[in-house]
């Protein structure tokens, strides 16, 4: 399900957040990506590899029901999480 579908259904934000179970580190990762920082650079700042950042991002996307990092960033921004 994409961000537009969630918005179109008018789901309650609280239920989105309950379903997503995003951690503070997940939100930090999304916030850095929203600034245009690369996965490798985010990894260096978090002391993990870029590959680990991409794996975590895939998990975030799966939890919130979007396909891409851009959609995940948009999802979080629309909910004012980042």
C-alpha positions as CSV (number, residue, x, y, z in Angstrom):
1,X,0.0,0.0,0.0
2,X,1.4,3.4,-1.0
3,X,1.3,6.6,0.9
4,X,-1.5,8.0,-1.3
5,X,-3.7,4.9,-0.5
6,X,-3.2,5.5,3.2
7,X,-4.1,9.1,2.8
8,X,-7.1,8.3,0.6
9,X,-8.5,5.9,3.2
10,X,-8.2,8.5,5.8
11,X,-6.7,6.2,8.4
12,X,-6.2,7.6,11.9
13,X,-2.6,8.7,12.5
14,X,-2.5,6.9,15.8
15,X,-3.3,3.6,14.3
16,X,-0.6,4.2,11.6
17,X,2.0,4.8,14.3
18,X,0.9,1.8,16.3
19,X,1.2,-0.3,13.1
20,X,4.5,1.1,12.1
21,X,6.4,0.7,15.4
22,X,9.1,3.1,14.3
23,X,12.0,3.6,16.7
24,X,13.8,6.8,17.4
25,X,16.7,5.5,15.3
26,X,14.3,4.7,12.4
27,X,13.0,8.3,12.5
28,X,16.6,9.6,12.6
29,X,17.5,7.5,9.6
30,X,14.4,8.9,7.7
31,X,15.2,12.4,8.8
32,X,18.8,12.2,7.4
33,X,17.5,10.7,4.2
34,X,15.0,13.6,3.9
35,X,18.0,16.0,4.0
36,X,19.5,14.2,1.0
37,X,22.2,12.4,3.0
38,X,23.3,9.1,1.3
39,X,22.8,5.8,3.0
40,X,26.6,5.4,3.3
41,X,27.0,8.7,5.0
42,X,24.1,8.0,7.4
43,X,25.8,4.6,8.2
44,X,29.0,6.4,9.0
45,X,27.2,8.7,11.4
46,X,25.5,5.8,13.1
47,X,28.6,3.6,13.1
48,X,27.1,1.0,10.8
49,X,27.6,0.2,7.1
50,X,25.6,1.7,4.3
51,X,24.3,-1.8,3.6
52,X,22.9,-2.0,7.2
53,X,21.2,1.3,6.6
54,X,19.6,0.0,3.4
55,X,18.5,-3.2,5.2
56,X,17.0,-1.1,8.0
57,X,15.3,1.1,5.5
58,X,13.8,-1.9,3.8
59,X,12.4,-3.0,7.2
60,X,10.9,0.4,7.8
61,X,9.3,0.4,4.3
62,X,7.8,-3.1,5.0
63,X,6.4,-2.0,8.4
64,X,4.7,1.2,7.1
65,X,3.5,-0.4,3.9
66,X,5.4,1.6,1.2
67,X,7.8,0.5,-1.5
68,X,10.6,3.0,-1.7
69,X,12.7,5.2,0.6
70,X,11.1,8.3,-0.9
71,X,7.7,7.1,0.0
72,X,8.9,6.3,3.5
73,X,10.3,9.8,4.0
74,X,7.1,11.3,2.6
75,X,5.0,9.0,4.9
76,X,7.0,10.2,8.0
77,X,7.0,13.9,6.9
78,X,3.2,13.9,6.4
79,X,2.8,12.7,9.9
80,X,5.3,15.3,11.2
81,X,7.5,12.6,12.6
82,X,10.6,14.1,10.9
